[in-house]
Structure formats: C-alpha cells, structure tokens
C-alpha cells in the first residue's frame, strides 16, 4: 500500500529505470480501436508514464479476446474502453484518462480528433471502411484548424503481418496527407478475410504496442522517424519500411 500511494503521488516511480531515456509525461495520446493493437499500445504507454490517454471503442470483451488482446477473464462482458481504462489506471493511478464507447458511422468525426490537447493519434480499428472515414476527418481537421506538432499512426494487423503508417505534421502550414494515406488503403475485401480474433496473436499484439510506443518516443524527443511506413511479417521475420502489405504477404 505504501508503494501504491507513492505512485499516486508522483509519476517518478514509473520512470525510475528509463528516466534518462525518454519522458512522455506531458504527451497526450488518443487511441481509437482497443482490440489487439490498441489495448497493448495503451498498456505500453501507461507503463511509459503517459499521463493523458483518450480511449475509444464500442466493442465488448469476449472470451475469444483473452488470448490475443490485453484483457483478463474477469473483464469479460465489459466494454473494451472501460476494461482498458481499468488496466491503465491499475498501472498508473496518477494518469488522466478519458474513455468513450463510440462507433464510427458516416462521416462523423470522433470527438477525440477535435481535442487540441492530443498530439498523437493512434488508429487501430478493425474495418478498413472505418479507417478511411477517420483518416479523412483527421486530415481535414489538420488543414482547417491549422494543426501542427501532430503525429497520426494507422496500425493494422493482417494474419501475422503488422503494418504501420505514420504521418507527421511538424511545420506550418500543415500538409494534407490524405492522398498519401489513400495510397496505403485497400478495401476490407482485399485485406485478410479471417475474423480479427483468429488472425491476431499475443506476440503480434504485444510487439505492435512496443513498436508504436517506440515511434512515439522518437517523435516526442524530436528524433527522426526514419520511415513513413513499416511492414513486419512474423513467420519470415521480414521487416521492410518500403514494401506494401500485399507484397510482404506474397513474399512471406
């Protein structure tokens, strides 16, 4: 209990072993989609002492999620955003977390995209149709509101292949990356056809959360993110920053 109280009083305890490596305590991150990628990313960021997280999802934790997502059996039946909130608060009770049950529909923009305090946005939803709705809303907001110092990450998992697409807005005026984003997009029919719970694995999910956190650390520190796209295939251990997803799968 004395240790728990000390964590409540300060984030310094969480940063004891990485204090000289990075500091994410003033970074705000919004995550939409809290399945395999999103749930482990939220946990990794909480362990990295991120104080402000906005957690968005509309799904319920089911038994099939336990082996591939960062949930436990007692959380079955909870909304995923509530369960991730519970996990993150158990890691860092000093955090300021917001969570909302939300379904992407039409062209309506999730409220967290309109939050000027959020500098990093992670998109980890299942549907490619939902992704393009969110991406269009995000890039439109960046241009119209002249947002700078923003990082947008689209994280996808197909079979045992992780894809990351990163879009930085570091200078005024902000650039509209929608065209570049659409070059990475494909329809749900062209993607992996297996249900999310079947195509995800625990080792893929934990790796995804770690890689995303690492890229956020680089961006916050002002270090160069050396690629705008990353594809990692677990069976072949192929890591390529320039190849497209269909090509990576074909070569694995």
Secondary structure by P-SEA (a helix, b strand, c coil): caaaaaaaacccccccccccccccccbbbbbccccaaaaaaaaaaaaacccbbbbbbccccccccccccccccccccccaaaaaaaaaaaaccccbbbbbbccccccccccccccccccbbbbbcccaaaaaaaaaaaaaaaaaaccccbbbbbbbbcccbbbbbbbbccccccccaaaaaaaacccccccccccccccccaaaaaaaaaaaaaaaaaaaacccccccbbbbbcccccccccccaaaaaaac
